[in-house]
Amino acid sequence: MQTEHIATPFGRRRMTLALVKAQFDSPGIKKGKSAGKWKIYRDACEARSLLGLRDRALAVLNALLSFYPETDLIEGGNLVVFPSNAQLIVRANGIAGTTLRENLGLLVRAGLIQRNDSPNGKRYARKGRDGSIEIAYGFSLAPLLARSEELALMAQQVAEENRRLKVIKEQITIARRDIRKLISAATEEGAAGDWHSIEGRFVAITNGLRTVQAEARLAESLDELTLLREEIVNLLEVQLISGKAGTNGAENRQHIEHSNTESILDFETRAETEHYKRPNQEWKRECEQIRSFPLEMVVRACPQISDYAPGGRIGQWRDLTVAAVVVRSMLGVSPSAYQEACEVMRPENAAITIACILERASDINSAGAYLRDLTARAARGEFSLGPMLMALMRIAAPTRTRSA
């Protein structure tokens, strides 16, 4: 600390241990250090939220800096300014005297300036015979010079936080637009689904956004909107793709009704081949985010998994993940292989994959090796659950028709 003594305030202003500690903790100024006063001021303005300052306090700091004659704050020079309150009020855009004193206190508590009071509380400078200032009483700007690097880092941190917040808000706007228009299209054109319930969830999420400003809470809301959008897209995808497949595959349906011996792998391979025919960038974007499909769709495509769920029924995602662990053990898949799949695909998608493997168990020599292969492909962005589920649904559809 570059002080010869602890500075105490004049008059009725109380000295507190917090002020003593602040002076002890004040970083020293490196010998020969200098920094532009207005650059430091801009950094302090950017970091005002972290410093706990308001605009009026920054206006007062601007006024104090204007009384320092040099452009740079220089170690070893006189860093004390001594304007009167009347002069400060003029340069701080005419703020009230009580407001001035209040904000001077805020700047002291924030550690940006330090009081250097005279014996009688007046602010002045005593000059030597050569006209240079020997000692000055007023406000020391030394803390600004000492903390210049810290303030720059704080300003950068705030800028990065603001950038992230802006990106999150933009993504929320896009997600809300997508969901709103998808729901409208689905209800207007009579798509199957509980759109009233989906609409209610959407309204609940958006209503909660009205009073939210914190980044963490906005990120949570964005996650909720993203999951809802994925659920809507998957629900529509199932209907649209299933309808197209039913039309194009009518001529082959008779063969499927009489025989289920055709390998599901053939269906999956054909479906994935169609995906690979699409532009590379589009395919990569799809594979980078393996989506969670509607639970109802998973149960229809993989009915056997329900036998291993609590109570023999899958009513929620937790039931599916519990059943997947049981099936994992039954199929001889090692815990490490399943854990790796959960980390790469997400737990819900890993459970769906196990359910699909169960349906194809008779065609797979080693379930563990097959799961590891799918996990590796997913990590490279080369595996999507969609084709596998659709292949199983096409096989299961004739069975449901006959049983009905």
Summary of the structure (lengths in Angstrom):
residues: 404
radius of gyration: 34.4
end to end distance: 86.0
largest distance: 113.9
contacts: 1134
relative contact order: 0.07
helix: 67%
strand: 6%
